[in-house]
Amino acid sequence: MHDSESDMSHPTNKNEEYCLSLKKIGIDAEAKPLDTDEAEKENYYSKYFANSPAMVTNHGVITLKGSNIDEVQIIQRG
């Protein structure tokens, strides 16, 4: 007997998973390749304040279509 689902999995990154989640609730979103947007080249936090982390990991940018928000940058503080 064969299952109706295939055994092949398609690897996705976190931004693509976020886009799929957004599409499920009706928001058209597209993940941009890493380090291709101008927002990713700027400093994320000022180091003049105690609550600002010294290390920040860039996880890319998601472009939203048909929304007042154009892009969302995904970062990890730590």
N, CA, C and O atoms as a Tripos MOL2 file, in Angstrom:
@<TRIPOS>MOLECULE
protein
  312   311    78     0     0
PROTEIN
NO_CHARGES

@<TRIPOS>ATOM
      1 N           0.8290   -1.1810    0.0000 N.3       1 MET1
      2 CA          0.0000    0.0000    0.0000 C.3       1 MET1
      3 C           0.8730    1.2440    0.0000 C.2       1 MET1
      4 O           1.9370    1.2780    0.6180 O.2       1 MET1
      5 N           0.4120    2.2410   -0.6900 N.am      2 HIS2
      6 CA          1.1610    3.4920   -0.7860 C.3       2 HIS2
      7 C           0.4470    4.5970   -0.0220 C.2       2 HIS2
      8 O          -0.7800    4.7000   -0.0380 O.2       2 HIS2
      9 N           1.2330    5.4050    0.6360 N.am      3 ASP3
     10 CA          0.6750    6.5790    1.3120 C.3       3 ASP3
     11 C           0.3660    7.6500    0.2780 C.2       3 ASP3
     12 O           0.9650    7.6840   -0.7970 O.2       3 ASP3
     13 N          -0.5650    8.5160    0.6090 N.am      4 SER4
     14 CA         -0.9050    9.5980   -0.3080 C.3       4 SER4
     15 C           0.1230   10.7210   -0.2730 C.2       4 SER4
     16 O           0.1880   11.5210   -1.2070 O.2       4 SER4
     17 N           0.9280   10.7970    0.7830 N.am      5 GLU5
     18 CA          1.9570   11.8260    0.8730 C.3       5 GLU5
     19 C           3.2840   11.2740    0.3840 C.2       5 GLU5
     20 O           3.6120   10.1100    0.6140 O.2       5 GLU5
     21 N           4.0410   12.1250   -0.2940 N.am      6 SER6
     22 CA          5.3410   11.6760   -0.7830 C.3       6 SER6
     23 C           6.3580   11.7360    0.3480 C.2       6 SER6
     24 O           6.1770   12.4690    1.3200 O.2       6 SER6
     25 N           7.4160   10.9660    0.2140 N.am      7 ASP7
     26 CA          8.4690   10.9270    1.2220 C.3       7 ASP7
     27 C           9.4750   12.0480    1.0340 C.2       7 ASP7
     28 O          10.3360   12.2490    1.8900 O.2       7 ASP7
     29 N           9.3850   12.7800   -0.0660 N.am      8 MET8
     30 CA         10.3490   13.8300   -0.3590 C.3       8 MET8
     31 C           9.9980   15.0870    0.4410 C.2       8 MET8
     32 O           8.8480   15.5260    0.4530 O.2       8 MET8
     33 N          10.9900   15.6490    1.0970 N.am      9 SER9
     34 CA         10.7750   16.8960    1.8260 C.3       9 SER9
     35 C          11.5160   18.0110    1.1090 C.2       9 SER9
     36 O          12.5610   17.7860    0.4990 O.2       9 SER9
     37 N          10.9780   19.1910    1.1870 N.am     10 HIS10
     38 CA         11.6020   20.3460    0.5620 C.3      10 HIS10
     39 C          12.1900   21.2180    1.6670 C.2      10 HIS10
     40 O          11.4500   21.7750    2.4790 O.2      10 HIS10
     41 N          13.5190   21.3400    1.7010 N.am     11 PRO11
     42 CA         14.1240   22.1480    2.7560 C.3      11 PRO11
     43 C          13.7670   23.6210    2.5780 C.2      11 PRO11
     44 O          13.8360   24.1520    1.4700 O.2      11 PRO11
     45 N          13.3890   24.2710    3.6600 N.am     12 THR12
     46 CA         13.0910   25.6950    3.6270 C.3      12 THR12
     47 C          13.8270   26.3640    4.7730 C.2      12 THR12
     48 O          14.1150   25.7470    5.7990 O.2      12 THR12
     49 N          14.1230   27.6270    4.5750 N.am     13 ASN13
     50 CA         14.7230   28.3630    5.6750 C.3      13 ASN13
     51 C          13.6190   29.0110    6.4990 C.2      13 ASN13
     52 O          12.4500   28.9610    6.1170 O.2      13 ASN13
     53 N          13.9750   29.6120    7.6170 N.am     14 LYS14
     54 CA         12.9830   30.1860    8.5290 C.3      14 LYS14
     55 C          12.1630   31.2790    7.8470 C.2      14 LYS14
     56 O          10.9550   31.3690    8.0690 O.2      14 LYS14
     57 N          12.7930   32.1030    7.0280 N.am     15 ASN15
     58 CA         12.0510   33.1810    6.3720 C.3      15 ASN15
     59 C          10.9910   32.6270    5.4200 C.2      15 ASN15
     60 O           9.8970   33.1840    5.3250 O.2      15 ASN15
     61 N          11.2990   31.5510    4.7230 N.am     16 GLU16
     62 CA         10.3070   30.9330    3.8520 C.3      16 GLU16
     63 C           9.1690   30.3420    4.6780 C.2      16 GLU16
     64 O           8.0130   30.3850    4.2580 O.2      16 GLU16
     65 N           9.4890   29.7890    5.8550 N.am     17 GLU17
     66 CA          8.4410   29.2840    6.7430 C.3      17 GLU17
     67 C           7.5510   30.4170    7.2330 C.2      17 GLU17
     68 O           6.3320   30.2630    7.3060 O.2      17 GLU17
     69 N           8.1610   31.5700    7.5740 N.am     18 TYR18
     70 CA          7.3770   32.7350    7.9890 C.3      18 TYR18
     71 C           6.4570   33.1880    6.8520 C.2      18 TYR18
     72 O           5.2950   33.5210    7.0870 O.2      18 TYR18
     73 N           6.9750   33.1990    5.6310 N.am     19 CYS19
     74 CA          6.1720   33.6120    4.4760 C.3      19 CYS19
     75 C           4.9830   32.6730    4.2750 C.2      19 CYS19
     76 O           3.8720   33.1260    4.0000 O.2      19 CYS19
     77 N           5.2140   31.3780    4.4110 N.am     20 LEU20
     78 CA          4.1110   30.4240    4.2820 C.3      20 LEU20
     79 C           3.0620   30.6410    5.3670 C.2      20 LEU20
     80 O           1.8640   30.5370    5.1060 O.2      20 LEU20
     81 N           3.5090   30.9420    6.5770 N.am     21 SER21
     82 CA          2.5660   31.2200    7.6700 C.3      21 SER21
     83 C           1.7630   32.4810    7.3860 C.2      21 SER21
     84 O           0.5610   32.5300    7.6500 O.2      21 SER21
     85 N           2.4230   33.4980    6.8510 N.am     22 LEU22
     86 CA          1.7230   34.7420    6.5130 C.3      22 LEU22
     87 C           0.7150   34.5230    5.3890 C.2      22 LEU22
     88 O          -0.3770   35.0920    5.4050 O.2      22 LEU22
     89 N           1.0890   33.6950    4.4130 N.am     23 LYS23
     90 CA          0.1730   33.4220    3.2980 C.3      23 LYS23
     91 C          -1.0770   32.6900    3.7710 C.2      23 LYS23
     92 O          -2.1530   32.8600    3.1970 O.2      23 LYS23
     93 N          -0.9390   31.8780    4.8160 N.am     24 LYS24
     94 CA         -2.0960   31.1590    5.3560 C.3      24 LYS24
     95 C          -3.1330   32.1000    5.9490 C.2      24 LYS24
     96 O          -4.3170   31.7690    6.0000 O.2      24 LYS24
     97 N          -2.6900   33.2850    6.4030 N.am     25 ILE25
     98 CA         -3.6280   34.2520    6.9740 C.3      25 ILE25
     99 C          -3.9240   35.3940    5.9980 C.2      25 ILE25
    100 O          -4.4800   36.4210    6.3870 O.2      25 ILE25
    101 N          -3.5520   35.2090    4.7360 N.am     26 GLY26
    102 CA         -3.9310   36.1540    3.6970 C.3      26 GLY26
    103 C          -2.9660   37.2860    3.4300 C.2      26 GLY26
    104 O          -3.3360   38.2580    2.7710 O.2      26 GLY26
    105 N          -1.7400   37.1960    3.9180 N.am     27 ILE27
    106 CA         -0.7400   38.2330    3.6650 C.3      27 ILE27
    107 C           0.2610   37.7030    2.6470 C.2      27 ILE27
    108 O           0.8990   36.6740    2.8690 O.2      27 ILE27
    109 N           0.3940   38.4110    1.5310 N.am     28 ASP28
    110 CA          1.3180   38.0030    0.4730 C.3      28 ASP28
    111 C           2.7290   38.4380    0.8660 C.2      28 ASP28
    112 O           2.9940   39.6320    1.0020 O.2      28 ASP28
    113 N           3.6240   37.4860    1.0480 N.am     29 ALA29
    114 CA          4.9810   37.7760    1.5120 C.3      29 ALA29
    115 C           5.9910   36.9800    0.6890 C.2      29 ALA29
    116 O           5.6960   35.8970    0.1840 O.2      29 ALA29
    117 N           7.1920   37.5470    0.5710 N.am     30 GLU30
    118 CA          8.2640   36.8970   -0.1880 C.3      30 GLU30
    119 C           9.5800   37.0790    0.5620 C.2      30 GLU30
    120 O           9.9130   38.1910    0.9730 O.2      30 GLU30
    121 N          10.3250   35.9970    0.7420 N.am     31 ALA31
    122 CA         11.6230   36.0530    1.4120 C.3      31 ALA31
    123 C          12.6860   36.5000    0.4250 C.2      31 ALA31
    124 O          12.7900   35.9590   -0.6760 O.2      31 ALA31
    125 N          13.4680   37.4820    0.8180 N.am     32 LYS32
    126 CA         14.5820   37.9550   -0.0120 C.3      32 LYS32
    127 C          15.8390   37.1540    0.3390 C.2      32 LYS32
    128 O          15.9680   36.6720    1.4640 O.2      32 LYS32
    129 N          16.7550   37.0120   -0.6040 N.am     33 PRO33
    130 CA         18.0260   36.3510   -0.2860 C.3      33 PRO33
    131 C          18.7930   37.1510    0.7720 C.2      33 PRO33
    132 O          18.6720   38.3730    0.8480 O.2      33 PRO33
    133 N          19.5640   36.4600    1.5670 N.am     34 LEU34
    134 CA         20.3220   37.0620    2.6550 C.3      34 LEU34
    135 C          21.3390   38.0690    2.1220 C.2      34 LEU34
    136 O          21.9760   37.8310    1.0960 O.2      34 LEU34
    137 N          21.4870   39.1900    2.8230 N.am     35 ASP35
    138 CA         22.4600   40.2540    2.5120 C.3      35 ASP35
    139 C          22.2420   40.9190    1.1590 C.2      35 ASP35
    140 O          23.2090   41.3140    0.5090 O.2      35 ASP35
    141 N          21.0030   41.0490    0.7250 N.am     36 THR36
    142 CA         20.7280   41.7330   -0.5360 C.3      36 THR36
    143 C          19.9920   43.0490   -0.3350 C.2      36 THR36
    144 O          19.7820   43.7840   -1.3000 O.2      36 THR36
    145 N          19.5950   43.3640    0.8920 N.am     37 ASP37
    146 CA         18.8230   44.5670    1.1560 C.3      37 ASP37
    147 C          19.6770   45.5940    1.8870 C.2      37 ASP37
    148 O          20.5540   45.2320    2.6720 O.2      37 ASP37
    149 N          19.4210   46.8860    1.6270 N.am     38 GLU38
    150 CA         20.1810   47.9590    2.2810 C.3      38 GLU38
    151 C          19.9920   47.9560    3.7960 C.2      38 GLU38
    152 O          20.9210   48.2960    4.5290 O.2      38 GLU38
    153 N          18.8200   47.5820    4.2730 N.am     39 ALA39
    154 CA         18.5600   47.5740    5.7160 C.3      39 ALA39
    155 C          19.4750   46.6030    6.4470 C.2      39 ALA39
    156 O          19.7560   46.7970    7.6300 O.2      39 ALA39
    157 N          19.9380   45.5810    5.7780 N.am     40 GLU40
    158 CA         20.7990   44.5780    6.4110 C.3      40 GLU40
    159 C          22.2290   45.0730    6.5880 C.2      40 GLU40
    160 O          23.0010   44.4720    7.3350 O.2      40 GLU40
    161 N          22.5850   46.1430    5.9240 N.am     41 LYS41
    162 CA         23.9560   46.6300    5.9850 C.3      41 LYS41
    163 C          24.1700   47.6590    7.0990 C.2      41 LYS41
    164 O          25.3080   48.0440    7.3660 O.2      41 LYS41
    165 N          23.1020   48.1040    7.7480 N.am     42 GLU42
    166 CA         23.1820   49.1000    8.8170 C.3      42 GLU42
    167 C          23.3700   48.4190   10.1730 C.2      42 GLU42
    168 O          23.1340   47.2200   10.3180 O.2      42 GLU42
    169 N          23.8010   49.2100   11.1680 N.am     43 ASN43
    170 CA         23.8770   48.7050   12.5420 C.3      43 ASN43
    171 C          22.4680   48.5160   13.0680 C.2      43 ASN43
    172 O          21.5850   49.3310   12.8010 O.2      43 ASN43
    173 N          22.2590   47.4470   13.8140 N.am     44 TYR44
    174 CA         20.9350   47.1330   14.3190 C.3      44 TYR44
    175 C          20.6310   47.8650   15.6180 C.2      44 TYR44
    176 O          19.5170   48.3510   15.8150 O.2      44 TYR44
    177 N          21.6110   47.9430   16.4960 N.am     45 TYR45
    178 CA         21.4100   48.5260   17.8060 C.3      45 TYR45
    179 C          22.5950   49.4140   18.1520 C.2      45 TYR45
    180 O          23.7140   49.1960   17.6870 O.2      45 TYR45
    181 N          22.3320   50.4030   18.9610 N.am     46 SER46
    182 CA         23.3930   51.2520   19.4700 C.3      46 SER46
    183 C          24.0240   50.5600   20.6730 C.2      46 SER46
    184 O          23.3210   49.9420   21.4730 O.2      46 SER46
    185 N          25.3010   50.6560   20.8020 N.am     47 LYS47
    186 CA         25.9840   50.0460   21.9430 C.3      47 LYS47
    187 C          26.1400   51.0430   23.0970 C.2      47 LYS47
    188 O          26.8400   50.7650   24.0710 O.2      47 LYS47
    189 N          25.4820   52.2080   22.9830 N.am     48 TYR48
    190 CA         25.5470   53.2100   24.0470 C.3      48 TYR48
    191 C          24.5820   52.9100   25.1890 C.2      48 TYR48
    192 O          24.6920   53.5170   26.2540 O.2      48 TYR48
    193 N          23.6530   52.0020   24.9950 N.am     49 PHE49
    194 CA         22.6510   51.7070   26.0030 C.3      49 PHE49
    195 C          22.8830   50.3070   26.5750 C.2      49 PHE49
    196 O          23.2760   49.3950   25.8480 O.2      49 PHE49
    197 N          22.6450   50.1430   27.8530 N.am     50 ALA50
    198 CA         22.9340   48.8720   28.5310 C.3      50 ALA50
    199 C          22.0820   47.7170   28.0150 C.2      50 ALA50
    200 O          22.5530   46.5790   28.0070 O.2      50 ALA50
    201 N          20.8610   47.9620   27.5900 N.am     51 ASN51
    202 CA         19.9800   46.8820   27.1540 C.3      51 ASN51
    203 C          20.2110   46.4490   25.7150 C.2      51 ASN51
    204 O          19.5700   45.5070   25.2490 O.2      51 ASN51
    205 N          21.1020   47.1080   25.0070 N.am     52 SER52
    206 CA         21.3780   46.7350   23.6200 C.3      52 SER52
    207 C          22.4100   45.6180   23.5810 C.2      52 SER52
    208 O          23.4850   45.7570   24.1630 O.2      52 SER52
    209 N          22.1070   44.5210   22.9090 N.am     53 PRO53
    210 CA         23.0640   43.4120   22.8490 C.3      53 PRO53
    211 C          24.2470   43.7430   21.9480 C.2      53 PRO53
    212 O          24.1170   44.5050   20.9900 O.2      53 PRO53
    213 N          25.3820   43.1700   22.2600 N.am     54 ALA54
    214 CA         26.5740   43.4000   21.4480 C.3      54 ALA54
    215 C          26.5470   42.5540   20.1850 C.2      54 ALA54
    216 O          27.1120   42.9480   19.1650 O.2      54 ALA54
    217 N          25.8980   41.3980   20.2390 N.am     55 MET55
    218 CA         25.8790   40.5020   19.0760 C.3      55 MET55
    219 C          24.4530   40.3840   18.5370 C.2      55 MET55
    220 O          23.5150   40.1150   19.2880 O.2      55 MET55
    221 N          24.3070   40.5860   17.2390 N.am     56 VAL56
    222 CA         23.0160   40.4670   16.5730 C.3      56 VAL56
    223 C          23.2290   39.6490   15.3100 C.2      56 VAL56
    224 O          24.1630   39.9100   14.5510 O.2      56 VAL56
    225 N          22.3710   38.6620   15.0780 N.am     57 THR57
    226 CA         22.4670   37.8170   13.8950 C.3      57 THR57
    227 C          21.3690   38.2190   12.9110 C.2      57 THR57
    228 O          20.1910   38.2560   13.2670 O.2      57 THR57
    229 N          21.7540   38.5130   11.6970 N.am     58 ASN58
    230 CA         20.8160   38.8670   10.6420 C.3      58 ASN58
    231 C          20.2610   37.5890   10.0150 C.2      58 ASN58
    232 O          21.0190   36.7170    9.5900 O.2      58 ASN58
    233 N          18.9450   37.4880    9.9610 N.am     59 HIS59
    234 CA         18.3090   36.3290    9.3410 C.3      59 HIS59
    235 C          17.5910   36.6820    8.0490 C.2      59 HIS59
    236 O          16.8590   35.8550    7.5050 O.2      59 HIS59
    237 N          17.7880   37.9030    7.5450 N.am     60 GLY60
    238 CA         17.2340   38.2680    6.2520 C.3      60 GLY60
    239 C          16.0270   39.1840    6.3400 C.2      60 GLY60
    240 O          15.6480   39.6540    7.4130 O.2      60 GLY60
    241 N          15.4300   39.4240    5.1670 N.am     61 VAL61
    242 CA         14.3210   40.3580    5.0270 C.3      61 VAL61
    243 C          13.1600   39.6630    4.3280 C.2      61 VAL61
    244 O          13.3590   38.8770    3.4010 O.2      61 VAL61
    245 N          11.9450   39.9620    4.7840 N.am     62 ILE62
    246 CA         10.7250   39.4850    4.1440 C.3      62 ILE62
    247 C          10.0140   40.6980    3.5600 C.2      62 ILE62
    248 O           9.8050   41.6860    4.2640 O.2      62 ILE62
    249 N           9.6410   40.6390    2.2900 N.am     63 THR63
    250 CA          8.9050   41.7060    1.6330 C.3      63 THR63
    251 C           7.4180   41.3980    1.7050 C.2      63 THR63
    252 O           6.9850   40.3030    1.3450 O.2      63 THR63
    253 N           6.6320   42.3730    2.1740 N.am     64 LEU64
    254 CA          5.1830   42.2310    2.2550 C.3      64 LEU64
    255 C           4.5490   43.0050    1.1100 C.2      64 LEU64
    256 O           4.9500   44.1320    0.8210 O.2      64 LEU64
    257 N           3.5700   42.4090    0.4650 N.am     65 LYS65
    258 CA          2.8980   43.0550   -0.6640 C.3      65 LYS65
    259 C           1.4630   43.3920   -0.2800 C.2      65 LYS65
    260 O           0.7960   42.6110    0.3980 O.2      65 LYS65
    261 N           0.9940   44.5510   -0.7120 N.am     66 GLY66
    262 CA         -0.3740   44.9490   -0.4160 C.3      66 GLY66
    263 C          -0.5840   45.3230    1.0370 C.2      66 GLY66
    264 O          -1.6680   45.1180    1.5810 O.2      66 GLY66
    265 N           0.4440   45.8720    1.6710 N.am     67 SER67
    266 CA          0.3730   46.2180    3.0780 C.3      67 SER67
    267 C           1.0060   47.5870    3.2860 C.2      67 SER67
    268 O           1.7560   48.0590    2.4300 O.2      67 SER67
    269 N           0.7150   48.2240    4.4030 N.am     68 ASN68
    270 CA          1.3750   49.4850    4.7460 C.3      68 ASN68
    271 C           2.8310   49.2680    5.1290 C.2      68 ASN68
    272 O           3.6200   50.2130    5.1280 O.2      68 ASN68
    273 N           3.1890   48.0460    5.4520 N.am     69 ILE69
    274 CA          4.5650   47.6870    5.8040 C.3      69 ILE69
    275 C           5.2130   47.0700    4.5690 C.2      69 ILE69
    276 O           4.6990   46.0990    4.0130 O.2      69 ILE69
    277 N           6.3440   47.6360    4.1430 N.am     70 ASP70
    278 CA          7.0140   47.1480    2.9380 C.3      70 ASP70
    279 C           7.8930   45.9320    3.2080 C.2      70 ASP70
    280 O           7.8340   44.9330    2.4900 O.2      70 ASP70
    281 N           8.7120   46.0340    4.2580 N.am     71 GLU71
    282 CA          9.6610   44.9650    4.5600 C.3      71 GLU71
    283 C           9.7300   44.7270    6.0600 C.2      71 GLU71
    284 O           9.4800   45.6260    6.8640 O.2      71 GLU71
    285 N          10.0760   43.4930    6.4180 N.am     72 VAL72
    286 CA         10.3030   43.1170    7.8130 C.3      72 VAL72
    287 C          11.6720   42.4460    7.8590 C.2      72 VAL72
    288 O          11.9240   41.4730    7.1480 O.2      72 VAL72
    289 N          12.5480   42.9760    8.7020 N.am     73 GLN73
    290 CA         13.8680   42.3750    8.8510 C.3      73 GLN73
    291 C          13.8350   41.4440   10.0550 C.2      73 GLN73
    292 O          13.3920   41.8260   11.1380 O.2      73 GLN73
    293 N          14.3130   40.2150    9.8520 N.am     74 ILE74
    294 CA         14.3340   39.2110   10.9080 C.3      74 ILE74
    295 C          15.7390   39.1770   11.4940 C.2      74 ILE74
    296 O          16.7010   38.8500   10.7990 O.2      74 ILE74
    297 N          15.8550   39.5180   12.7900 N.am     75 ILE75
    298 CA         17.1570   39.4880   13.4570 C.3      75 ILE75
    299 C          17.0440   38.6990   14.7510 C.2      75 ILE75
    300 O          15.9550   38.5230   15.2960 O.2      75 ILE75
    301 N          18.1780   38.2320   15.2260 N.am     76 GLN76
    302 CA         18.2380   37.5030   16.4890 C.3      76 GLN76
    303 C          19.2000   38.2380   17.3970 C.2      76 GLN76
    304 O          20.3590   38.4540   17.0450 O.2      76 GLN76
    305 N          18.7200   38.6170   18.5570 N.am     77 ARG77
    306 CA         19.6020   39.2780   19.5270 C.3      77 ARG77
    307 C          20.1940   38.2220   20.4280 C.2      77 ARG77
    308 O          19.5830   37.1850   20.6860 O.2      77 ARG77
    309 N          21.3830   38.4980   20.8990 N.am     78 GLY78
    310 CA         21.9140   37.5100   21.8130 C.3      78 GLY78
    311 C          23.3150   37.6960   22.0590 C.2      78 GLY78
    312 O          23.9150   36.9340   22.8170 O.2      78 GLY78
@<TRIPOS>BOND
     1     1     2 1
     2     2     3 1
     3     3     4 2
     4     3     5 am
     5     5     6 1
     6     6     7 1
     7     7     8 2
     8     7     9 am
     9     9    10 1
    10    10    11 1
    11    11    12 2
    12    11    13 am
    13    13    14 1
    14    14    15 1
    15    15    16 2
    16    15    17 am
    17    17    18 1
    18    18    19 1
    19    19    20 2
    20    19    21 am
    21    21    22 1
    22    22    23 1
    23    23    24 2
    24    23    25 am
    25    25    26 1
    26    26    27 1
    27    27    28 2
    28    27    29 am
    29    29    30 1
    30    30    31 1
    31    31    32 2
    32    31    33 am
    33    33    34 1
    34    34    35 1
    35    35    36 2
    36    35    37 am
    37    37    38 1
    38    38    39 1
    39    39    40 2
    40    39    41 am
    41    41    42 1
    42    42    43 1
    43    43    44 2
    44    43    45 am
    45    45    46 1
    46    46    47 1
    47    47    48 2
    48    47    49 am
    49    49    50 1
    50    50    51 1
    51    51    52 2
    52    51    53 am
    53    53    54 1
    54    54    55 1
    55    55    56 2
    56    55    57 am
    57    57    58 1
    58    58    59 1
    59    59    60 2
    60    59    61 am
    61    61    62 1
    62    62    63 1
    63    63    64 2
    64    63    65 am
    65    65    66 1
    66    66    67 1
    67    67    68 2
    68    67    69 am
    69    69    70 1
    70    70    71 1
    71    71    72 2
    72    71    73 am
    73    73    74 1
    74    74    75 1
    75    75    76 2
    76    75    77 am
    77    77    78 1
    78    78    79 1
    79    79    80 2
    80    79    81 am
    81    81    82 1
    82    82    83 1
    83    83    84 2
    84    83    85 am
    85    85    86 1
    86    86    87 1
    87    87    88 2
    88    87    89 am
    89    89    90 1
    90    90    91 1
    91    91    92 2
    92    91    93 am
    93    93    94 1
    94    94    95 1
    95    95    96 2
    96    95    97 am
    97    97    98 1
    98    98    99 1
    99    99   100 2
   100    99   101 am
   101   101   102 1
   102   102   103 1
   103   103   104 2
   104   103   105 am
   105   105   106 1
   106   106   107 1
   107   107   108 2
   108   107   109 am
   109   109   110 1
   110   110   111 1
   111   111   112 2
   112   111   113 am
   113   113   114 1
   114   114   115 1
   115   115   116 2
   116   115   117 am
   117   117   118 1
   118   118   119 1
   119   119   120 2
   120   119   121 am
   121   121   122 1
   122   122   123 1
   123   123   124 2
   124   123   125 am
   125   125   126 1
   126   126   127 1
   127   127   128 2
   128   127   129 am
   129   129   130 1
   130   130   131 1
   131   131   132 2
   132   131   133 am
   133   133   134 1
   134   134   135 1
   135   135   136 2
   136   135   137 am
   137   137   138 1
   138   138   139 1
   139   139   140 2
   140   139   141 am
   141   141   142 1
   142   142   143 1
   143   143   144 2
   144   143   145 am
   145   145   146 1
   146   146   147 1
   147   147   148 2
   148   147   149 am
   149   149   150 1
   150   150   151 1
   151   151   152 2
   152   151   153 am
   153   153   154 1
   154   154   155 1
   155   155   156 2
   156   155   157 am
   157   157   158 1
   158   158   159 1
   159   159   160 2
   160   159   161 am
   161   161   162 1
   162   162   163 1
   163   163   164 2
   164   163   165 am
   165   165   166 1
   166   166   167 1
   167   167   168 2
   168   167   169 am
   169   169   170 1
   170   170   171 1
   171   171   172 2
   172   171   173 am
   173   173   174 1
   174   174   175 1
   175   175   176 2
   176   175   177 am
   177   177   178 1
   178   178   179 1
   179   179   180 2
   180   179   181 am
   181   181   182 1
   182   182   183 1
   183   183   184 2
   184   183   185 am
   185   185   186 1
   186   186   187 1
   187   187   188 2
   188   187   189 am
   189   189   190 1
   190   190   191 1
   191   191   192 2
   192   191   193 am
   193   193   194 1
   194   194   195 1
   195   195   196 2
   196   195   197 am
   197   197   198 1
   198   198   199 1
   199   199   200 2
   200   199   201 am
   201   201   202 1
   202   202   203 1
   203   203   204 2
   204   203   205 am
   205   205   206 1
   206   206   207 1
   207   207   208 2
   208   207   209 am
   209   209   210 1
   210   210   211 1
   211   211   212 2
   212   211   213 am
   213   213   214 1
   214   214   215 1
   215   215   216 2
   216   215   217 am
   217   217   218 1
   218   218   219 1
   219   219   220 2
   220   219   221 am
   221   221   222 1
   222   222   223 1
   223   223   224 2
   224   223   225 am
   225   225   226 1
   226   226   227 1
   227   227   228 2
   228   227   229 am
   229   229   230 1
   230   230   231 1
   231   231   232 2
   232   231   233 am
   233   233   234 1
   234   234   235 1
   235   235   236 2
   236   235   237 am
   237   237   238 1
   238   238   239 1
   239   239   240 2
   240   239   241 am
   241   241   242 1
   242   242   243 1
   243   243   244 2
   244   243   245 am
   245   245   246 1
   246   246   247 1
   247   247   248 2
   248   247   249 am
   249   249   250 1
   250   250   251 1
   251   251   252 2
   252   251   253 am
   253   253   254 1
   254   254   255 1
   255   255   256 2
   256   255   257 am
   257   257   258 1
   258   258   259 1
   259   259   260 2
   260   259   261 am
   261   261   262 1
   262   262   263 1
   263   263   264 2
   264   263   265 am
   265   265   266 1
   266   266   267 1
   267   267   268 2
   268   267   269 am
   269   269   270 1
   270   270   271 1
   271   271   272 2
   272   271   273 am
   273   273   274 1
   274   274   275 1
   275   275   276 2
   276   275   277 am
   277   277   278 1
   278   278   279 1
   279   279   280 2
   280   279   281 am
   281   281   282 1
   282   282   283 1
   283   283   284 2
   284   283   285 am
   285   285   286 1
   286   286   287 1
   287   287   288 2
   288   287   289 am
   289   289   290 1
   290   290   291 1
   291   291   292 2
   292   291   293 am
   293   293   294 1
   294   294   295 1
   295   295   296 2
   296   295   297 am
   297   297   298 1
   298   298   299 1
   299   299   300 2
   300   299   301 am
   301   301   302 1
   302   302   303 1
   303   303   304 2
   304   303   305 am
   305   305   306 1
   306   306   307 1
   307   307   308 2
   308   307   309 am
   309   309   310 1
   310   310   311 1
   311   311   312 2
@<TRIPOS>SUBSTRUCTURE
     1 MET1         2 RESIDUE 1 A MET
     2 HIS2         6 RESIDUE 1 A HIS
     3 ASP3        10 RESIDUE 1 A ASP
     4 SER4        14 RESIDUE 1 A SER
     5 GLU5        18 RESIDUE 1 A GLU
     6 SER6        22 RESIDUE 1 A SER
     7 ASP7        26 RESIDUE 1 A ASP
     8 MET8        30 RESIDUE 1 A MET
     9 SER9        34 RESIDUE 1 A SER
    10 HIS10       38 RESIDUE 1 A HIS
    11 PRO11       42 RESIDUE 1 A PRO
    12 THR12       46 RESIDUE 1 A THR
    13 ASN13       50 RESIDUE 1 A ASN
    14 LYS14       54 RESIDUE 1 A LYS
    15 ASN15       58 RESIDUE 1 A ASN
    16 GLU16       62 RESIDUE 1 A GLU
    17 GLU17       66 RESIDUE 1 A GLU
    18 TYR18       70 RESIDUE 1 A TYR
    19 CYS19       74 RESIDUE 1 A CYS
    20 LEU20       78 RESIDUE 1 A LEU
    21 SER21       82 RESIDUE 1 A SER
    22 LEU22       86 RESIDUE 1 A LEU
    23 LYS23       90 RESIDUE 1 A LYS
    24 LYS24       94 RESIDUE 1 A LYS
    25 ILE25       98 RESIDUE 1 A ILE
    26 GLY26      102 RESIDUE 1 A GLY
    27 ILE27      106 RESIDUE 1 A ILE
    28 ASP28      110 RESIDUE 1 A ASP
    29 ALA29      114 RESIDUE 1 A ALA
    30 GLU30      118 RESIDUE 1 A GLU
    31 ALA31      122 RESIDUE 1 A ALA
    32 LYS32      126 RESIDUE 1 A LYS
    33 PRO33      130 RESIDUE 1 A PRO
    34 LEU34      134 RESIDUE 1 A LEU
    35 ASP35      138 RESIDUE 1 A ASP
    36 THR36      142 RESIDUE 1 A THR
    37 ASP37      146 RESIDUE 1 A ASP
    38 GLU38      150 RESIDUE 1 A GLU
    39 ALA39      154 RESIDUE 1 A ALA
    40 GLU40      158 RESIDUE 1 A GLU
    41 LYS41      162 RESIDUE 1 A LYS
    42 GLU42      166 RESIDUE 1 A GLU
    43 ASN43      170 RESIDUE 1 A ASN
    44 TYR44      174 RESIDUE 1 A TYR
    45 TYR45      178 RESIDUE 1 A TYR
    46 SER46      182 RESIDUE 1 A SER
    47 LYS47      186 RESIDUE 1 A LYS
    48 TYR48      190 RESIDUE 1 A TYR
    49 PHE49      194 RESIDUE 1 A PHE
    50 ALA50      198 RESIDUE 1 A ALA
    51 ASN51      202 RESIDUE 1 A ASN
    52 SER52      206 RESIDUE 1 A SER
    53 PRO53      210 RESIDUE 1 A PRO
    54 ALA54      214 RESIDUE 1 A ALA
    55 MET55      218 RESIDUE 1 A MET
    56 VAL56      222 RESIDUE 1 A VAL
    57 THR57      226 RESIDUE 1 A THR
    58 ASN58      230 RESIDUE 1 A ASN
    59 HIS59      234 RESIDUE 1 A HIS
    60 GLY60      238 RESIDUE 1 A GLY
    61 VAL61      242 RESIDUE 1 A VAL
    62 ILE62      246 RESIDUE 1 A ILE
    63 THR63      250 RESIDUE 1 A THR
    64 LEU64      254 RESIDUE 1 A LEU
    65 LYS65      258 RESIDUE 1 A LYS
    66 GLY66      262 RESIDUE 1 A GLY
    67 SER67      266 RESIDUE 1 A SER
    68 ASN68      270 RESIDUE 1 A ASN
    69 ILE69      274 RESIDUE 1 A ILE
    70 ASP70      278 RESIDUE 1 A ASP
    71 GLU71      282 RESIDUE 1 A GLU
    72 VAL72      286 RESIDUE 1 A VAL
    73 GLN73      290 RESIDUE 1 A GLN
    74 ILE74      294 RESIDUE 1 A ILE
    75 ILE75      298 RESIDUE 1 A ILE
    76 GLN76      302 RESIDUE 1 A GLN
    77 ARG77      306 RESIDUE 1 A ARG
    78 GLY78      310 RESIDUE 1 A GLY
